[in-house]
Amino acid sequence: MSKVLYVISGRSFSTNSLGRKISEVIKCWKGTVEQVDVISGGDFAQSKDSATSSYGSQAYFNKPRRKNKLLLPFIISASELKDIIHDIKFYFDIKFKYSKIKYDVIWERSSRLHLAGLIYAKKTNTPFVLEWKDNLVNYPLSLFKPLALLVEKYKVKQADYIVVESEVLKLYISSKGVSSDRIFVAYNGVNSNEFIAKKKSNLIKKELGLNTNDILVGYLGSYAFYHNPQLLIEVAKISCLSNANVKYVLVGNGMYYNECVDLATSYGLINSSVFFIDGVPKEEVPAILNAIDIAVLPGSTDIICPIKIFEYMSAEKPVVLPNYKCNAEVIKHMENGILFEPFSAIDFFNKLTLLSSDEVLRDSLAKKARQSVKDKYSWDATWGNTLSLIINENRRTRV
């Protein structure tokens, strides 16, 4: 049996509060190998920048300094400096806690300007797996940006194995000269037992003052730029002219929350066609999903199909999302979901109109969506299987 050290470098991560995805990954690994030890950056660096209950709340995003574009390069530079100092401390923390254990694999979740896991793996002659994340350095200007980019290139070059979350990313990494034999794809997954399709609840509709026969289109997630929540407001504006019984609810927090509320208010849609619910604990997500009729993703990156899609599917909801290659790796159009032209409010509206007017189609897509995640996208089938493949490959090459 094998021993794995999972290094979650970021300062904002605490082992006691890792979120749904990382927790599920660790859980499935513990059923795959003999021992999984986890160390997170926030375990010893508790501060205002570490994982706290306020991080991710709307109050966090509403801080004036986060909206000042002139201050942003200085804020980012200060954050980068904290990352550098933190990484040095983190290396010694890893060494102090785990030097007596011989691991078969050290697996690090990539974070900006963090090398502690890689350096420790090299020092102990342990195979190193880089869980590579794109967009770690996706800002235009900062003092340490050149160094951050250099660190990312170095990690990719030095890693024994690289894990990405789509074939799109595997192709991208391969184009940088990395052998495809070193790259493994682990799609996002879901624990389908947490999202069991139940008898439909009308509680949310009742709380919003809706009729039971209204079609409720729901988005659950952050108001980040890449999720383009504003597009859903534009769709609602078009929809209210012809589909009076189609209503929209957005659940979450984020940078563009206020902009979306202002947009819906300016269109006269607020609390009539468009409703906003504050972000909820992960334990409440299944209940909200159970209450909606169509689950949507207004926007996404073009590199990864996000975890919320798998949760939507597991809750047996028809899903509508942008037609990017990464999303098409998971969603087969008109089979287990519907894809629309990215950024097109008209095409998005047309696809929603098709679904809202056809209950048989909604039910068919929803059932096939849930079956898809049960068949292919459990955490054991994705991340658990990837860990097993890497361990077996490492044994084979080191014999």
C-alpha positions as a Markdown table, in Angstrom:
| # | Residue | x | y | z |
|---|---|---|---|---|
| 1 | Met | 0.0 | 0.0 | 0.0 |
| 2 | Ser | 1.1 | 3.6 | -0.6 |
| 3 | Lys | 1.5 | 6.7 | 1.4 |
| 4 | Val | 0.6 | 10.2 | 0.0 |
| 5 | Leu | 1.3 | 13.7 | 1.3 |
| 6 | Tyr | -1.2 | 16.2 | -0.1 |
| 7 | Val | 0.2 | 19.7 | 0.0 |
| 8 | Ile | -2.4 | 22.5 | -0.3 |
| 9 | Ser | -0.1 | 25.5 | -0.4 |
| 10 | Gly | -2.4 | 28.5 | -0.5 |
| 11 | Arg | -2.5 | 30.8 | 2.5 |
| 12 | Ser | -6.3 | 30.8 | 2.3 |
| 13 | Phe | -6.7 | 27.1 | 2.8 |
| 14 | Ser | -7.1 | 25.5 | 6.2 |
| 15 | Thr | -7.2 | 21.7 | 6.6 |
| 16 | Asn | -10.3 | 22.1 | 8.9 |
| 17 | Ser | -12.2 | 24.0 | 6.2 |
| 18 | Leu | -11.2 | 22.8 | 2.7 |
| 19 | Gly | -14.5 | 23.1 | 0.9 |
| 20 | Arg | -16.5 | 20.4 | -0.9 |
| 21 | Lys | -14.2 | 19.4 | -3.7 |
| 22 | Ile | -10.9 | 19.1 | -1.8 |
| 23 | Ser | -12.6 | 17.3 | 1.0 |
| 24 | Glu | -14.2 | 14.8 | -1.4 |
| 25 | Val | -10.9 | 14.2 | -3.1 |
| 26 | Ile | -9.2 | 13.4 | 0.2 |
| 27 | Lys | -12.0 | 11.1 | 1.2 |
| 28 | Cys | -11.8 | 9.0 | -1.9 |
| 29 | Trp | -8.0 | 8.9 | -1.7 |
| 30 | Lys | -8.2 | 7.5 | 1.8 |
| 31 | Gly | -10.2 | 4.6 | 0.4 |
| 32 | Thr | -7.6 | 4.1 | -2.3 |
| 33 | Val | -4.2 | 4.1 | -0.5 |
| 34 | Glu | -2.8 | 3.2 | 2.9 |
| 35 | Gln | -2.2 | 6.7 | 4.2 |
| 36 | Val | -3.1 | 10.2 | 3.2 |
| 37 | Asp | -1.6 | 13.1 | 5.1 |
| 38 | Val | -2.8 | 16.7 | 4.4 |
| 39 | Ile | -1.1 | 19.9 | 5.2 |
| 40 | Ser | -2.5 | 23.3 | 4.2 |
| 41 | Gly | -0.9 | 26.8 | 4.0 |
| 42 | Gly | -3.5 | 28.3 | 6.3 |
| 43 | Asp | -2.8 | 25.7 | 9.1 |
| 44 | Phe | 0.0 | 27.7 | 10.5 |
| 45 | Ala | -0.5 | 31.1 | 8.8 |
| 46 | Gln | -3.8 | 32.2 | 10.3 |
| 47 | Ser | -4.4 | 35.8 | 9.5 |
| 48 | Lys | -6.8 | 38.2 | 7.8 |
| 49 | Asp | -5.7 | 36.6 | 4.5 |
| 50 | Ser | -6.2 | 33.0 | 5.7 |
| 51 | Ala | -9.3 | 31.0 | 5.5 |
| 52 | Thr | -12.0 | 32.7 | 7.6 |
| 53 | Ser | -15.7 | 32.8 | 7.6 |
| 54 | Ser | -15.6 | 36.3 | 6.1 |
| 55 | Tyr | -13.7 | 35.2 | 3.0 |
| 56 | Gly | -16.1 | 34.9 | 0.1 |
| 57 | Ser | -18.8 | 36.8 | 1.8 |
| 58 | Gln | -20.3 | 39.8 | 0.0 |
| 59 | Ala | -18.7 | 42.1 | 2.6 |
| 60 | Tyr | -15.3 | 40.8 | 1.5 |
| 61 | Phe | -16.0 | 41.7 | -2.2 |
| 62 | Asn | -17.5 | 45.1 | -1.2 |
| 63 | Lys | -14.3 | 46.4 | 0.4 |
| 64 | Pro | -13.5 | 49.7 | -1.3 |
| 65 | Arg | -9.8 | 48.9 | -1.8 |
| 66 | Arg | -10.8 | 45.8 | -3.9 |
| 67 | Lys | -12.7 | 48.1 | -6.3 |
| 68 | Asn | -9.9 | 50.7 | -6.8 |
| 69 | Lys | -8.1 | 49.8 | -10.0 |
| 70 | Leu | -5.2 | 52.2 | -9.3 |
| 71 | Leu | -4.5 | 50.5 | -6.0 |
| 72 | Leu | -4.8 | 47.0 | -7.5 |
| 73 | Pro | -1.2 | 46.5 | -8.6 |
| 74 | Phe | 0.1 | 47.5 | -5.2 |
| 75 | Ile | -2.5 | 45.2 | -3.4 |
| 76 | Ile | -1.4 | 42.3 | -5.6 |
| 77 | Ser | 2.3 | 43.0 | -5.1 |
| 78 | Ala | 1.8 | 43.0 | -1.3 |
| 79 | Ser | -0.1 | 39.7 | -1.6 |
| 80 | Glu | 2.7 | 38.2 | -3.8 |
| 81 | Leu | 5.3 | 39.2 | -1.2 |
| 82 | Lys | 3.2 | 37.5 | 1.5 |
| 83 | Asp | 3.2 | 34.4 | -0.7 |
| 84 | Ile | 6.9 | 34.3 | -1.0 |
| 85 | Ile | 7.5 | 34.7 | 2.7 |
| 86 | His | 4.7 | 32.2 | 3.4 |
| 87 | Asp | 6.3 | 29.6 | 1.1 |
| 88 | Ile | 9.6 | 29.7 | 2.9 |
| 89 | Lys | 7.9 | 29.2 | 6.2 |
| 90 | Phe | 5.7 | 26.5 | 4.8 |
| 91 | Tyr | 8.7 | 24.4 | 3.6 |
| 92 | Phe | 10.1 | 24.2 | 7.1 |
| 93 | Asp | 6.7 | 23.4 | 8.5 |
| 94 | Ile | 6.4 | 20.4 | 6.1 |
| 95 | Lys | 9.9 | 19.3 | 6.9 |
| 96 | Phe | 9.3 | 19.6 | 10.7 |
| 97 | Lys | 6.0 | 17.6 | 10.6 |
| 98 | Tyr | 6.7 | 14.9 | 8.0 |
| 99 | Ser | 10.5 | 14.3 | 7.8 |
| 100 | Lys | 10.2 | 10.9 | 9.5 |
| 101 | Ile | 7.7 | 9.5 | 7.0 |
| 102 | Lys | 8.7 | 8.1 | 3.6 |
| 103 | Tyr | 6.0 | 8.9 | 1.1 |
| 104 | Asp | 5.4 | 7.2 | -2.2 |
| 105 | Val | 4.0 | 10.4 | -3.7 |
| 106 | Ile | 4.0 | 14.1 | -2.8 |
| 107 | Trp | 1.0 | 15.8 | -4.5 |
| 108 | Glu | 0.8 | 19.6 | -4.4 |
| 109 | Arg | -2.2 | 21.7 | -5.3 |
| 110 | Ser | -0.6 | 24.5 | -7.2 |
| 111 | Ser | -0.7 | 28.0 | -5.8 |
| 112 | Arg | 1.0 | 31.2 | -6.9 |
| 113 | Leu | 4.6 | 31.6 | -6.0 |
| 114 | His | 4.7 | 28.3 | -4.0 |
| 115 | Leu | 7.5 | 25.8 | -4.4 |
| 116 | Ala | 7.5 | 24.2 | -0.9 |
| 117 | Gly | 6.1 | 20.9 | -1.9 |
| 118 | Leu | 8.3 | 20.5 | -5.0 |
| 119 | Ile | 11.5 | 21.5 | -3.1 |
| 120 | Tyr | 10.6 | 19.0 | -0.3 |
| 121 | Ala | 9.9 | 16.3 | -2.8 |
| 122 | Lys | 13.3 | 16.9 | -4.5 |
| 123 | Lys | 15.1 | 16.9 | -1.1 |
| 124 | Thr | 13.6 | 13.6 | -0.1 |
| 125 | Asn | 13.8 | 12.0 | -3.6 |
| 126 | Thr | 10.0 | 11.5 | -3.7 |
| 127 | Pro | 7.9 | 11.5 | -6.9 |
| 128 | Phe | 6.2 | 14.9 | -7.2 |
| 129 | Val | 2.7 | 15.4 | -8.7 |
| 130 | Leu | 1.7 | 18.9 | -9.6 |
| 131 | Glu | -2.1 | 19.5 | -9.6 |
| 132 | Trp | -1.8 | 22.3 | -12.1 |
| 133 | Lys | -4.1 | 25.3 | -12.0 |
| 134 | Asp | -4.3 | 27.8 | -14.8 |
| 135 | Asn | -5.0 | 31.6 | -14.2 |
| 136 | Leu | -2.8 | 31.8 | -11.1 |
| 137 | Val | -1.1 | 34.8 | -12.6 |
| 138 | Asn | -4.0 | 36.3 | -14.6 |
| 139 | Tyr | -3.5 | 40.0 | -13.6 |
| 140 | Pro | -1.8 | 42.6 | -15.8 |
| 141 | Leu | 0.7 | 44.3 | -13.5 |
| 142 | Ser | 2.5 | 43.6 | -10.2 |
| 143 | Leu | 6.0 | 43.8 | -8.8 |
| 144 | Phe | 6.6 | 40.0 | -8.6 |
| 145 | Lys | 4.6 | 38.9 | -11.7 |
| 146 | Pro | 7.8 | 38.0 | -13.7 |
| 147 | Leu | 8.9 | 35.8 | -10.8 |
| 148 | Ala | 5.4 | 34.2 | -10.5 |
| 149 | Leu | 5.5 | 33.2 | -14.2 |
| 150 | Leu | 9.0 | 31.8 | -13.8 |
| 151 | Val | 7.9 | 29.7 | -10.8 |
| 152 | Glu | 5.0 | 28.3 | -12.8 |
| 153 | Lys | 7.3 | 27.3 | -15.7 |
| 154 | Tyr | 9.7 | 25.7 | -13.2 |
| 155 | Lys | 7.1 | 23.6 | -11.5 |
| 156 | Val | 5.7 | 22.3 | -14.8 |
| 157 | Lys | 9.3 | 21.4 | -15.9 |
| 158 | Gln | 10.3 | 19.7 | -12.7 |
| 159 | Ala | 7.1 | 17.8 | -11.8 |
| 160 | Asp | 7.2 | 14.0 | -12.4 |
| 161 | Tyr | 3.5 | 14.0 | -13.1 |
| 162 | Ile | 1.0 | 16.8 | -13.9 |
| 163 | Val | -2.7 | 16.5 | -13.2 |
| 164 | Val | -5.2 | 18.8 | -15.1 |
| 165 | Glu | -9.0 | 18.9 | -15.2 |
| 166 | Ser | -9.7 | 18.7 | -18.9 |
| 167 | Glu | -8.3 | 17.4 | -22.2 |
| 168 | Val | -8.1 | 21.0 | -23.3 |
| 169 | Leu | -5.5 | 21.7 | -20.5 |
| 170 | Lys | -3.7 | 18.5 | -21.3 |
| 171 | Leu | -3.3 | 19.7 | -24.9 |
| 172 | Tyr | -2.1 | 23.1 | -23.7 |
| 173 | Ile | 0.5 | 21.6 | -21.3 |
| 174 | Ser | 1.7 | 19.3 | -24.1 |
| 175 | Ser | 2.1 | 22.2 | -26.4 |
| 176 | Lys | 4.7 | 23.6 | -23.9 |
| 177 | Gly | 6.9 | 20.6 | -24.5 |
| 178 | Val | 5.7 | 18.3 | -21.7 |
| 179 | Ser | 5.4 | 14.7 | -22.6 |
| 180 | Ser | 1.8 | 13.6 | -22.7 |
| 181 | Asp | 2.8 | 10.5 | -20.7 |
| 182 | Arg | 3.4 | 12.7 | -17.7 |
| 183 | Ile | 0.0 | 14.4 | -17.9 |
| 184 | Phe | -3.2 | 12.9 | -16.4 |
| 185 | Val | -6.7 | 14.2 | -16.7 |
| 186 | Ala | -8.9 | 14.2 | -13.6 |
| 187 | Tyr | -12.3 | 15.7 | -14.3 |
| 188 | Asn | -14.3 | 17.3 | -11.5 |
| 189 | Gly | -16.7 | 14.9 | -9.9 |
| 190 | Val | -19.5 | 14.7 | -7.4 |
| 191 | Asn | -20.7 | 12.6 | -4.5 |
| 192 | Ser | -24.1 | 11.7 | -6.0 |
| 193 | Asn | -25.4 | 10.5 | -2.7 |
| 194 | Glu | -25.4 | 14.1 | -1.5 |
| 195 | Phe | -27.5 | 15.2 | -4.5 |
| 196 | Ile | -30.1 | 12.5 | -4.6 |
| 197 | Ala | -33.1 | 13.5 | -6.7 |
| 198 | Lys | -36.1 | 13.8 | -4.4 |
| 199 | Lys | -39.7 | 14.7 | -4.8 |
| 200 | Lys | -39.7 | 18.2 | -6.0 |
| 201 | Ser | -40.0 | 20.9 | -3.3 |
| 202 | Asn | -41.9 | 24.1 | -3.9 |
| 203 | Leu | -40.6 | 25.7 | -0.7 |
| 204 | Ile | -38.2 | 28.1 | -2.5 |
| 205 | Lys | -40.9 | 29.1 | -5.0 |
| 206 | Lys | -43.3 | 29.8 | -2.1 |
| 207 | Glu | -40.7 | 31.9 | -0.3 |
| 208 | Leu | -40.1 | 33.9 | -3.5 |
| 209 | Gly | -43.8 | 34.4 | -4.0 |
| 210 | Leu | -44.0 | 32.3 | -7.2 |
| 211 | Asn | -46.6 | 29.9 | -8.5 |
| 212 | Thr | -46.0 | 26.2 | -8.4 |
| 213 | Asn | -46.3 | 26.1 | -12.2 |
| 214 | Asp | -43.7 | 28.8 | -12.8 |
| 215 | Ile | -40.5 | 27.5 | -14.4 |
| 216 | Leu | -37.6 | 28.4 | -12.1 |
| 217 | Val | -34.2 | 28.8 | -13.8 |
| 218 | Gly | -31.4 | 28.8 | -11.2 |
| 219 | Tyr | -27.7 | 29.7 | -11.1 |
| 220 | Leu | -25.7 | 28.8 | -8.0 |
| 221 | Gly | -22.2 | 30.1 | -7.7 |
| 222 | Ser | -19.9 | 33.1 | -7.5 |
| 223 | Tyr | -20.4 | 36.4 | -9.3 |
| 224 | Ala | -17.0 | 36.1 | -10.9 |
| 225 | Phe | -16.2 | 37.6 | -14.3 |
| 226 | Tyr | -15.8 | 34.2 | -16.0 |
| 227 | His | -19.3 | 33.1 | -14.8 |
| 228 | Asn | -20.8 | 36.2 | -16.5 |
| 229 | Pro | -23.9 | 36.4 | -14.3 |
| 230 | Gln | -24.9 | 39.6 | -16.1 |
| 231 | Leu | -25.7 | 37.6 | -19.1 |
| 232 | Leu | -28.5 | 35.8 | -17.2 |
| 233 | Ile | -30.0 | 39.2 | -16.3 |
| 234 | Glu | -30.0 | 40.1 | -20.0 |
| 235 | Val | -31.7 | 36.8 | -20.8 |
| 236 | Ala | -34.3 | 37.5 | -18.2 |
| 237 | Lys | -35.0 | 40.9 | -19.8 |
| 238 | Ile | -35.7 | 39.2 | -23.1 |
| 239 | Ser | -37.7 | 36.4 | -21.4 |
| 240 | Cys | -40.1 | 38.7 | -19.5 |
| 241 | Leu | -41.5 | 39.9 | -22.8 |
| 242 | Ser | -42.6 | 36.4 | -24.0 |
| 243 | Asn | -42.2 | 33.9 | -21.2 |
| 244 | Ala | -44.0 | 35.4 | -18.2 |
| 245 | Asn | -44.0 | 32.1 | -16.2 |
| 246 | Val | -40.2 | 31.7 | -16.5 |
| 247 | Lys | -38.4 | 33.1 | -13.4 |
| 248 | Tyr | -34.7 | 33.4 | -12.5 |
| 249 | Val | -32.9 | 33.0 | -9.2 |
| 250 | Leu | -29.2 | 33.7 | -8.6 |
| 251 | Val | -27.7 | 32.2 | -5.4 |
| 252 | Gly | -24.3 | 33.3 | -4.2 |
| 253 | Asn | -21.9 | 36.2 | -3.6 |
| 254 | Gly | -19.0 | 37.8 | -5.6 |
| 255 | Met | -17.4 | 40.8 | -7.2 |
| 256 | Tyr | -20.2 | 41.5 | -9.7 |
| 257 | Tyr | -23.2 | 40.9 | -7.3 |
| 258 | Asn | -24.0 | 44.6 | -6.9 |
| 259 | Glu | -23.7 | 45.1 | -10.7 |
| 260 | Cys | -26.2 | 42.3 | -11.3 |
| 261 | Val | -28.7 | 43.7 | -8.7 |
| 262 | Asp | -28.4 | 47.1 | -10.2 |
| 263 | Leu | -28.9 | 45.7 | -13.8 |
| 264 | Ala | -32.0 | 43.8 | -12.7 |
| 265 | Thr | -33.3 | 46.8 | -10.9 |
| 266 | Ser | -32.8 | 49.1 | -13.9 |
| 267 | Tyr | -34.8 | 46.6 | -16.1 |
| 268 | Gly | -37.6 | 46.5 | -13.6 |
| 269 | Leu | -37.0 | 42.8 | -13.0 |
| 270 | Ile | -36.0 | 42.7 | -9.4 |
| 271 | Asn | -38.2 | 40.5 | -7.2 |
| 272 | Ser | -40.7 | 40.0 | -10.1 |
| 273 | Ser | -38.7 | 38.0 | -12.7 |
| 274 | Val | -35.3 | 37.9 | -11.1 |
| 275 | Phe | -34.5 | 37.0 | -7.5 |
| 276 | Phe | -31.3 | 37.0 | -5.5 |
| 277 | Ile | -30.4 | 34.8 | -2.6 |
| 278 | Asp | -27.3 | 35.2 | -0.6 |
| 279 | Gly | -24.6 | 32.5 | -0.7 |
| 280 | Val | -25.5 | 29.4 | 1.3 |
| 281 | Pro | -23.4 | 26.8 | 3.1 |
| 282 | Lys | -22.5 | 23.8 | 1.0 |
| 283 | Glu | -24.9 | 21.6 | 3.0 |
| 284 | Glu | -27.9 | 23.7 | 1.8 |
| 285 | Val | -27.0 | 23.5 | -2.0 |
| 286 | Pro | -28.8 | 20.2 | -2.6 |
| 287 | Ala | -32.1 | 21.5 | -1.2 |
| 288 | Ile | -32.0 | 24.6 | -3.4 |
| 289 | Leu | -31.1 | 22.6 | -6.5 |
| 290 | Asn | -34.1 | 20.4 | -5.7 |
| 291 | Ala | -36.4 | 23.4 | -6.0 |
| 292 | Ile | -35.3 | 24.7 | -9.4 |
| 293 | Asp | -36.4 | 23.4 | -12.8 |
| 294 | Ile | -33.5 | 24.3 | -15.0 |
| 295 | Ala | -29.9 | 24.8 | -13.8 |
| 296 | Val | -27.7 | 27.1 | -15.7 |
| 297 | Leu | -24.1 | 28.3 | -16.0 |
| 298 | Pro | -24.2 | 31.7 | -17.8 |
| 299 | Gly | -20.4 | 31.7 | -18.4 |
| 300 | Ser | -17.3 | 29.7 | -17.7 |
| 301 | Thr | -13.7 | 29.5 | -18.5 |
| 302 | Asp | -12.8 | 27.7 | -21.7 |
| 303 | Ile | -10.5 | 25.3 | -20.0 |
| 304 | Ile | -12.4 | 23.4 | -17.2 |
| 305 | Cys | -16.0 | 22.2 | -16.8 |
| 306 | Pro | -16.7 | 23.4 | -13.3 |
| 307 | Ile | -17.8 | 21.3 | -10.3 |
| 308 | Lys | -21.2 | 23.0 | -10.1 |
| 309 | Ile | -22.2 | 21.3 | -13.4 |
| 310 | Phe | -21.6 | 17.9 | -12.0 |
| 311 | Glu | -23.7 | 18.9 | -8.9 |
| 312 | Tyr | -26.5 | 20.2 | -11.2 |
| 313 | Met | -26.4 | 16.9 | -13.1 |
| 314 | Ser | -26.3 | 14.8 | -9.9 |
| 315 | Ala | -29.4 | 16.6 | -8.6 |
| 316 | Glu | -31.1 | 15.4 | -11.8 |
| 317 | Lys | -31.5 | 18.8 | -13.4 |
| 318 | Pro | -31.4 | 19.7 | -17.1 |
| 319 | Val | -28.3 | 21.9 | -17.5 |
| 320 | Val | -27.5 | 24.7 | -19.9 |
| 321 | Leu | -24.0 | 26.0 | -20.3 |
| 322 | Pro | -21.6 | 27.7 | -22.7 |
| 323 | Asn | -20.4 | 25.6 | -25.7 |
| 324 | Tyr | -16.7 | 25.4 | -25.0 |
| 325 | Lys | -14.6 | 22.3 | -25.7 |
| 326 | Cys | -14.0 | 21.6 | -22.1 |
| 327 | Asn | -17.7 | 21.6 | -21.3 |
| 328 | Ala | -18.4 | 19.5 | -24.4 |
| 329 | Glu | -16.0 | 16.9 | -22.9 |
| 330 | Val | -18.7 | 16.3 | -20.3 |
| 331 | Ile | -22.0 | 17.5 | -21.8 |
| 332 | Lys | -23.2 | 15.9 | -25.0 |
| 333 | His | -25.6 | 18.5 | -26.6 |
| 334 | Met | -29.3 | 17.4 | -26.4 |
| 335 | Glu | -28.3 | 14.1 | -24.7 |
| 336 | Asn | -27.4 | 14.9 | -21.1 |
| 337 | Gly | -27.5 | 18.7 | -21.3 |
| 338 | Ile | -27.7 | 21.7 | -23.7 |
| 339 | Leu | -24.9 | 24.0 | -24.9 |
| 340 | Phe | -25.4 | 27.6 | -26.0 |
| 341 | Glu | -23.1 | 30.0 | -27.9 |
| 342 | Pro | -20.9 | 31.7 | -25.4 |
| 343 | Phe | -21.9 | 35.4 | -24.6 |
| 344 | Ser | -25.0 | 35.2 | -26.8 |
| 345 | Ala | -28.1 | 36.2 | -24.8 |
| 346 | Ile | -30.3 | 35.4 | -27.8 |
| 347 | Asp | -29.0 | 31.8 | -28.1 |
| 348 | Phe | -29.1 | 31.3 | -24.4 |
| 349 | Phe | -32.7 | 32.6 | -24.3 |
| 350 | Asn | -33.6 | 30.3 | -27.2 |
| 351 | Lys | -32.2 | 27.2 | -25.5 |
| 352 | Leu | -34.0 | 28.1 | -22.3 |
| 353 | Thr | -37.3 | 28.7 | -24.2 |
| 354 | Leu | -36.9 | 25.2 | -25.7 |
| 355 | Leu | -36.5 | 23.6 | -22.3 |
| 356 | Ser | -39.1 | 25.6 | -20.5 |
| 357 | Ser | -41.8 | 24.7 | -23.0 |
| 358 | Asp | -41.0 | 21.0 | -23.1 |
| 359 | Glu | -41.4 | 19.1 | -19.8 |
| 360 | Val | -40.6 | 15.7 | -21.5 |
| 361 | Leu | -37.3 | 17.1 | -22.8 |
| 362 | Arg | -36.4 | 18.5 | -19.3 |
| 363 | Asp | -37.1 | 15.1 | -17.7 |
| 364 | Ser | -35.2 | 13.2 | -20.3 |
| 365 | Leu | -32.1 | 15.4 | -20.1 |
| 366 | Ala | -32.2 | 15.4 | -16.3 |
| 367 | Lys | -32.3 | 11.6 | -16.0 |
| 368 | Lys | -29.5 | 11.2 | -18.5 |
| 369 | Ala | -27.5 | 13.9 | -16.7 |
| 370 | Arg | -27.7 | 12.1 | -13.3 |
| 371 | Gln | -26.9 | 8.7 | -15.0 |
| 372 | Ser | -23.8 | 10.3 | -16.6 |
| 373 | Val | -22.3 | 11.4 | -13.3 |
| 374 | Lys | -23.1 | 8.1 | -11.6 |
| 375 | Asp | -21.4 | 6.2 | -14.4 |
| 376 | Lys | -18.4 | 8.4 | -15.0 |
| 377 | Tyr | -17.9 | 11.2 | -12.6 |
| 378 | Ser | -17.8 | 10.0 | -9.0 |
| 379 | Trp | -14.7 | 11.2 | -7.2 |
| 380 | Asp | -13.5 | 7.6 | -7.1 |
| 381 | Ala | -13.8 | 7.3 | -10.9 |
| 382 | Thr | -12.0 | 10.6 | -11.5 |
| 383 | Trp | -9.5 | 11.6 | -8.8 |
| 384 | Gly | -9.3 | 8.2 | -7.1 |
| 385 | Asn | -8.5 | 6.5 | -10.3 |
| 386 | Thr | -6.0 | 9.1 | -11.3 |
| 387 | Leu | -4.0 | 8.7 | -8.1 |
| 388 | Ser | -4.0 | 4.9 | -8.7 |
| 389 | Leu | -2.8 | 5.3 | -12.2 |
| 390 | Ile | 0.1 | 7.6 | -11.1 |
| 391 | Ile | 1.2 | 5.3 | -8.3 |
| 392 | Asn | 1.1 | 2.3 | -10.7 |
| 393 | Glu | 3.0 | 4.2 | -13.4 |
| 394 | Asn | 5.6 | 5.4 | -10.9 |
| 395 | Arg | 6.2 | 1.8 | -9.7 |
| 396 | Arg | 6.5 | 0.6 | -13.3 |
| 397 | Thr | 9.1 | 3.3 | -14.2 |
| 398 | Arg | 11.2 | 2.9 | -11.1 |
| 399 | Val | 11.6 | -0.9 | -11.2 |
